[in-house]
Amino acid sequence: MNFVFSCSVLGSVEDFLARAVDAAKSAGELIRSAFYQTKRVEHKGEVDLVTETDKKCEEVIFDFSNYNTLTTRFPFVCVSIGLTIGRIPTVGVVYNPIMDELFTAIRGKGAFLNGKPIKVSSQSELVKSLLVTEVRSLRMTGSCALDLCGIACGRNDMFYLAGFGGPWDVAAGAVIVTEAGGVVFDPSGQDFDITSQRVAASNPFIKDAFIEALQQSE
């Protein structure tokens, strides 16, 4: 379940983060309790799925503000909440309730996994790098937010995706990657634009080689 809020913040970003964590954990409880139950799954697009749990979580998140979660016994599900200010990702919360992993970040203040600082990998050779991507209806984790967090904590070295749903898919993950020392950019090599539907992320050492290899393959 992915959400992005873009607004003038009435309180501090720290307050927003605390409230977002509470909302993510509340929604996560719904996901966890429904995880092994029989699901009623609907199609919200040609290949995208939505469950009754998605709808309940939406109510929890929207109540917090005044997850793309797929609870079909696949443990890579998450609640993703991001805050952008002036189209700049500023606060990010990504919570996988099945694996009990909570990723958090505030712009300029570092990134954390379950309260411990995280950093991107130090891999400097493209040929040895682990690449993660997503393809419509044929997916790896099925979550852009979790893929970005995989870059942030050094599990993966590179990630790119074209054609995701919108800013709500990347806002939280983008700030978490950046605060973990990584880079988020357009696959063309241009600056990342949260309103576009193209995103790439990596550690800073392999960005240029990755862009060059991607351009040569097109």
C-alpha positions in Angstrom: 0.0 0.0 0.0 1.8 3.1 -1.2 1.0 6.7 -0.3 2.6 10.0 -0.9 1.6 13.3 0.8 2.7 16.6 -0.7 1.8 19.6 1.5 2.9 22.4 3.7 3.8 20.7 6.9 1.9 22.0 9.9 4.1 20.2 12.4 7.7 19.1 12.1 9.0 16.4 9.8 9.9 14.4 12.9 6.2 14.5 14.0 5.1 13.4 10.5 7.6 10.5 10.7 6.3 9.3 14.1 2.7 9.5 12.9 3.6 7.7 9.7 5.3 4.9 11.5 2.3 4.5 13.8 0.0 4.3 10.7 2.3 1.9 8.9 2.4 -0.4 11.9 -1.4 -0.3 12.3 -1.9 -1.2 8.6 0.8 -3.8 9.0 -1.2 -5.5 11.7 -4.1 -5.8 9.3 -1.8 -7.3 6.7 -0.2 -9.7 9.1 -3.5 -11.0 10.5 -4.9 -11.5 6.9 -1.7 -13.1 5.5 -2.7 -16.7 5.9 -6.4 -16.3 5.5 -8.3 -16.9 2.3 -8.3 -13.7 0.2 -10.9 -12.1 -2.1 -8.8 -10.6 -4.9 -10.0 -8.1 -7.4 -8.3 -6.7 -10.5 -7.8 -2.9 -10.3 -6.1 -2.9 -13.8 -5.1 -5.3 -16.4 -2.5 -6.9 -14.2 -2.7 -5.1 -10.8 -4.5 -6.8 -8.0 -6.3 -5.5 -4.9 -7.5 -7.4 -1.9 -10.0 -6.5 0.8 -6.9 -6.0 3.1 -5.7 -3.2 0.8 -9.0 -1.4 1.2 -8.9 -1.7 5.0 -5.3 -0.4 5.1 -6.3 2.6 2.9 -8.8 3.6 5.6 -6.1 3.4 8.3 -3.6 5.5 6.3 -6.0 8.2 5.2 -7.3 8.5 8.8 -3.6 9.2 9.8 -3.3 12.0 7.3 -6.3 14.5 8.4 0.6 0.4 1.3 1.1 -1.4 -2.9 0.4 -4.4 -0.8 -0.5 -7.8 -2.1 -1.5 -10.3 0.6 -1.5 -13.6 -1.4 1.0 -15.5 0.8 4.0 -13.8 -0.8 6.0 -12.2 2.0 7.3 -9.2 0.0 4.5 -6.8 0.9 4.7 -3.4 2.4 3.1 -0.2 3.6 4.9 2.8 2.0 4.3 6.3 3.2 6.2 9.3 1.8 6.1 13.1 2.3 7.3 15.4 -0.5 7.9 19.1 0.0 8.2 21.1 -3.2 8.3 17.7 -5.2 11.4 16.7 -3.1 11.0 13.4 -1.2 11.5 14.4 2.4 10.2 11.7 4.8 9.9 8.0 4.0 8.5 5.1 5.9 8.4 1.6 4.4 7.2 -1.3 6.5 7.1 -5.0 5.7 4.9 -6.5 8.4 5.6 -10.1 7.5 9.3 -9.8 7.8 9.0 -7.1 10.5 11.3 -4.7 8.7 10.8 -0.9 9.2 12.7 1.4 6.9 12.7 5.1 7.8 14.4 8.3 6.7 14.2 12.1 7.0 16.0 14.2 4.4 19.4 15.2 5.8 19.2 12.9 8.8 20.1 9.4 7.6 18.3 6.2 6.8 17.5 3.4 9.2 16.2 -0.2 9.3 14.5 -1.1 12.6 16.3 1.9 14.2 19.8 1.0 13.0 21.6 3.1 10.4 21.9 1.6 6.9 24.1 2.3 3.9 24.2 1.3 0.3 26.7 -1.2 -1.0 30.3 -0.4 -1.9 30.3 -2.5 -5.0 32.3 -0.7 -7.7 32.3 -3.2 -10.6 29.2 -3.3 -12.7 29.8 -6.9 -13.8 29.7 -8.0 -10.1 26.6 -6.0 -9.2 23.2 -7.4 -8.4 20.4 -5.7 -10.4 16.8 -5.7 -9.4 14.0 -4.6 -11.8 10.2 -5.1 -12.3 8.3 -6.2 -15.4 4.5 -5.9 -15.6 2.7 -9.1 -14.6 6.1 -10.9 -14.3 7.6 -9.5 -11.0 10.4 -9.9 -8.6 9.2 -8.6 -5.3 6.3 -6.8 -6.8 7.1 -3.7 -4.7 9.0 -0.7 -6.0 9.3 0.6 -2.5 10.9 -2.6 -1.2 13.2 -2.7 -4.2 14.5 0.8 -3.4 14.9 -0.2 0.3 17.0 -3.2 -0.9 19.4 -0.7 -2.5 19.4 1.5 0.7 20.5 -1.4 3.0 23.0 -2.8 0.5 21.2 -6.0 -0.3 21.1 -5.0 -4.0 23.4 -2.8 -6.0 21.2 -1.4 -8.7 17.5 -0.9 -9.4 15.6 0.6 -12.3 12.0 0.6 -13.4 9.9 2.3 -16.1 6.1 2.4 -16.0 5.3 2.3 -12.3 2.0 3.7 -10.9 3.0 7.2 -9.7 4.9 9.2 -7.0 3.3 7.1 -4.3 5.4 4.2 -5.5 8.8 5.9 -5.1 8.5 8.9 -2.7 9.3 7.0 0.5 12.0 4.7 -1.1 13.7 7.6 -2.8 14.5 9.5 0.4 15.5 6.3 2.2 18.0 5.5 -0.6 19.4 9.0 -0.7 19.8 9.1 3.1 21.6 5.8 3.0 24.3 7.3 0.7 22.8 6.1 -2.6 21.7 8.0 -5.7 18.3 8.1 -7.3 18.1 9.2 -10.9 16.3 8.9 -14.2 17.5 5.8 -16.1 18.6 8.2 -18.9 21.0 9.8 -16.5 19.0 12.9 -16.0 17.9 14.1 -12.5 15.1 12.1 -10.9 11.6 13.6 -11.4 9.1 12.2 -8.9 6.3 13.0 -11.4 7.7 10.8 -14.1 7.3 7.1 -14.4 11.0 6.2 -14.6 13.4 5.6 -11.7 16.8 4.1 -11.2 18.8 3.8 -8.0 22.3 2.5 -7.1 25.3 3.2 -5.0 27.3 6.1 -6.3 30.2 4.0 -7.6 28.4 2.2 -10.4 25.8 4.9 -11.5 27.7 6.0 -14.6 28.6 2.5 -15.8 25.0 1.4 -15.3 23.7 4.3 -17.3 26.1 3.6 -20.1 25.3 -0.1 -20.2 21.6 0.7 -20.2 21.9 3.1 -23.1 23.9 0.6 -25.1 21.2 -2.0 -24.6 18.4 0.2 -25.9 
